[in-house]
Amino acid sequence: MEPGVLYSQVFLEHRPKNYHPENPGRLERAVESLRKAGLWRPVEPEPVPEEELLRVHSEDYVKLVKSLGERFTYIDPDTYVSPGTFKAALTAFGASRTAVELALEKEGLYLALVRPPGHHAGESGRAFNAPTLGFCIFNNAAYAAKVAEEEVRKVLVIDFDAHHGNGTQEILWNDERAVHVDLHERDIYPMSGYEHEVGGKGAEGTKINIPMPHYAGDDDYIYAWEEIVLPVMAQLRPRLIIISAGFDGFLGESLTTLRLSEAFFAYAGSTLSRYPLAVILEGGYSIGLEKGLPAFIRGYLSGEIREVPVTPSYQALTTVSAVKEVHRQWWGL
């Protein structure tokens, strides 16, 4: 079984004028790491029609992005648009849709290696009182969830980017068919994703936040994964899992204090190997893309779920205990 990679040169046309951490070099680095690992099987995605954006975003927001992107400008202090942004974003939605369709049809892992990223983008732009869009334009993962719901009764979205997927949570907040599990670093941008955020009326318990402590490493993340993510997967038994795949928690990345290595990403991938995956790129800016991304895919392809003895920190134990306490009424945790 070989992974499919949904990729287009169009994604490189969303570009800053000067240095910005979210730049075309990210994908060039990811492509090179997949080539070296023998995992490069590119498939060219088609852009979606513009009206597909309205499945997860307001018409006013879509019009704003389209008009601002006629020239290079900043939509907020963190997030730019350029003349290539809108087509890149439509093609990213196309890649996300195709990843879902192929995963359901053929099973296996399909990676939407896309830019611009999306998980901070809410229905009308900034989400959950976040100060900015955090480099994101349109929400690829939330769109993938809506596409999946055309075929499956319940969809599971797992986001392990170092930052909370606040836009995904907002869009899916009242959607009882979408279970969204989000592991991220506590008390950093976008300052959301706390244990008590469990979903809107009628969807309570479908939004599961695991805000990990600063400086958390492999042992902490593997422990949280074993205690919360795996039991939720086992109870839900999804036909498909959508992964918001951020690699910015890798030790040596510059935007967080997390200290993850290949060990966590390979382990996480291995535990998902029984499920079809639509993997959608979020963050990761340097070494995380070089080492974390191929480790995750290799772990999935290995299919070997290995017992990993871990020694989590007191703060990680406390976090996991708090999440279990909040969600015990909905899940057997």
Phi, psi and omega in degrees: 000127180244143178286149171259141180243114177275113188212144177217145174298339179303329182296339180281349184276351168277102191217144178278162176280321179238189183299136172210139182299331179265092187222167183302333179301336177302311182289324178299322178292318179296316180300316181297320180293323178289323176301310182299327182274359181072028185245016186267100177232077188285143173231131182280119178275157175262144174293150175277158171298149184304326183294342177296332178301332184285353175289338180229350183231155178286153180298321180297318180294317179300315179297321180298311181298316182297316182288317179297326184284001176293339173218167179289131175198169176260127177281336172200177186301338181260336201235125182252161167231149181223172181302338178267358189294313189295316178294321177300319181292319176297322179287326175297321175296319178298318178296320180294317177298313183295323177300318178295312183297317180291320179298319180289323184281315188250350186064183184089192184249129176234121185258119171271098184271083196243158164218152352290156177290175190220344197287351174268353184276119177267187185305317182245025181112242181299142186236148173051045176064018176296147182290333183213183174275355174056045178080354189264154180242291178238151192270097183297318184290319178296321176296317178302321179297318179294322176297315181298325182294345174292337186242336186236154182286317179230139178241141179249125175248124176243124182243114177246017169303151183295339180254148180297136176278070186294326178292317177300315180299317181296313183296323183264005190306316183260012183264101183288347180275349183249114174266122185240112178254126187229112172262131184199169178281134181288146170060034168235177178313134005262023178060046175212183180087042180267165188304327185281355178276100192241359181117161182280182183299126183090347180238018182301138179090353180269353177245113188242109182256134179235087182278104188279153183290158173303146178066017177298145180236197184303314182301318181294314183290320178296321178298313180297321179297315181292323187276335185236306186295311183296317176298322177296315177302315183296323180283326182279324183048060186289150174283340183208144172238131174262128181250119166276099193261101174250138183244021181278000173270001181290138178302124183109344170288157193255354188261356180217175176260002184295155186231049181279157178228186176304332185302313180293312186294321177294319178297312180301314179301318183296324182286345180263002193293345179275354187244144168295137183237134164252107187258123185241123184292134172245255183268185187117122192231344182209254187295334178299320178288326182289323186245319184290317182298306179295329178297319179298314182292317178298320177300317179298313184292332180293325181066009181262106177273105185265141172292125181242109178293130184230155176233086183289155178288163177302319181295322178292318177301317181295316179299310182299319178299318180294318179296317179300317181299317181293319190261003183300330182289342181249333185231150177278079182251000000 
